[in-house]
Structure formats: structure tokens, C-alpha cells
Amino acid sequence: MAIERGIYTHPWTRGNFADSLRAGYECRVLRRGAELLGYFVLMVAAGEAHLLNLSMSPPHQRHGHGSMLLREAAGIARKLGARSLFLEVRPSNRGAQALYTRFGFRKVGVRRGYYPAPTGREDALVLTLPLP
Ligand SMILES: CC(C)(COP(=O)(O)OP(=O)(O)OC[C@H]1O[C@@H](n2cnc3c(N)ncnc32)[C@H](O)[C@@H]1OP(=O)(O)O)[C@@H](O)C(=O)NCCC(=O)NCCS
């Protein structure tokens, strides 16, 4: 929760994480010793996977950890039978978009007013990665 609250204007709640665990979503953390560096939450169903959360603690960003977690998420999705991995990202989140583009994701749509934002709502870009 400390990481989540430190990096998002509208962080997930404890309940969002608890619900994801209870629902059996693929939830993974990256640790160094006792320190939590980052995590992801992945939902896989009906041949599709959806990356619901991917987060890295600020001091540990830009060290390749996000890419590593993304590779792990894609690998799990593939193993569980998904043919595509989907995610949403804010148009204002250029850093994450750079990561996803570099990874091979392509934009396939826009969800209007999907995210809460400091002044109203913000669209979501929908990106997808084929999992051959
Ligand atoms: C997005 C996030 C998960 C990326 O994790 P990371 O460990 O920092 O990413 P990596 O170090 O693996 O980055 C790989 C490449 O992605 C691109 N990239 C990642 N973050 C970037 C940024 N802030 N600005 C520009 N490019 C960025 C770069 O091409 C980078 O390679 P480089 O460092 O050699 O230039 C992490 O920055 C984060 O948690 N951000 C805040 C939360 C967030 O936006 N989550 C995604 C919501 S959709």
C-alpha cells in the first residue's frame, strides 16, 4: 500500500488487492531481502489475460525490474493458455507507455473517461500483446 499510494494519484485500495488474491488472480511480488520492490496482478480467463496492476517502487524504477515483471506476467499468461495480454494505461503516463511499446504492445482502443483524474476523468488507452 505504501508503494501504491506513493506512485498513483488514484491508488488501488487494500480491498482491491484482497479481492484480487481472493479471486485467484496471478499476483506476484519482486523482493530484495525483506524489501518489496514491485508487484503485478494478472487476470487470466477464456484465452485472454489482463494485466490489472504493474508497479515498481520509485527508487527502483528504471533498473529493468518492470520489464522483468512484464516478461514474467506474459510467461504466466501464455502458460495458462492466453493468446493475448491486454492492459490499460493513462495517455498521460508516458513512461509506462514507453515500456509497453518497447515490449511489443500495440494500441487497440480507447476507453473514454475510464480513469478518475484530479480534474474529472481521463481516457484509457487499451494496449495488447499477442502471445504466440
Ligand atoms: C511503469 C513501471 C512499472 C516501469 O518499471 P521500471 O522498472 O521503471 O521499467 P524498466 O526499468 O524495466 O524500463 C524499461 C524501459 O521502459 C521505458 N521506460 C520505463 N519507464 C520510463 C519513464 N518513466 N520514462 C521514459 N521511459 C520509460 C524505457 O525505455 C526503459 O528503458 P531504459 O531505462 O533503458 O531507458 C514503473 O516505472 C512504475 O511503477 N511506474 C509507476 C506506476 C505505473 O505507471 N504503472 C503502470 C501503470 S499502467
The ligand as an ORCA input file, in Angstrom:
! r2SCAN-3c Opt
* xyz 0 1
  C       5.958      1.750    -15.382
  C       6.894      0.966    -14.449
  C       6.192     -0.280    -13.948
  C       8.144      0.581    -15.248
  O       9.015     -0.164    -14.414
  P      10.614      0.107    -14.464
  O      11.270     -0.918    -13.653
  O      10.825      1.520    -14.108
  O      10.872     -0.106    -16.024
  P      12.220     -0.602    -16.737
  O      13.409     -0.147    -15.988
  O      12.084     -2.052    -16.993
  O      12.101      0.229    -18.103
  C      12.305     -0.366    -19.355
  C      12.189      0.688    -20.436
  O      10.865      1.269    -20.452
  C      10.973      2.665    -20.745
  N      10.591      3.456    -19.556
  C      10.249      2.963    -18.341
  N       9.922      3.987    -17.505
  C      10.083      5.116    -18.217
  C       9.909      6.509    -17.918
  N       9.493      6.942    -16.711
  N      10.129      7.419    -18.899
  C      10.523      7.021    -20.132
  N      10.735      5.725    -20.481
  C      10.499      4.793    -19.536
  C      12.422      2.924    -21.103
  O      12.561      2.647    -22.492
  C      13.117      1.871    -20.248
  O      14.402      1.545    -20.706
  P      15.663      2.434    -20.237
  O      15.564      2.630    -18.761
  O      16.809      1.596    -20.686
  O      15.536      3.726    -20.990
  C       7.355      1.815    -13.236
  O       8.039      2.944    -13.712
  C       6.235      2.259    -12.352
  O       5.857      1.550    -11.419
  N       5.681      3.459    -12.602
  C       4.624      3.984    -11.801
  C       3.387      3.138    -11.876
  C       2.905      2.949    -13.289
  O       2.858      3.878    -14.088
  N       2.487      1.701    -13.587
  C       1.948      1.340    -14.879
  C       0.501      1.670    -14.904
  S      -0.236      1.209    -16.475
*
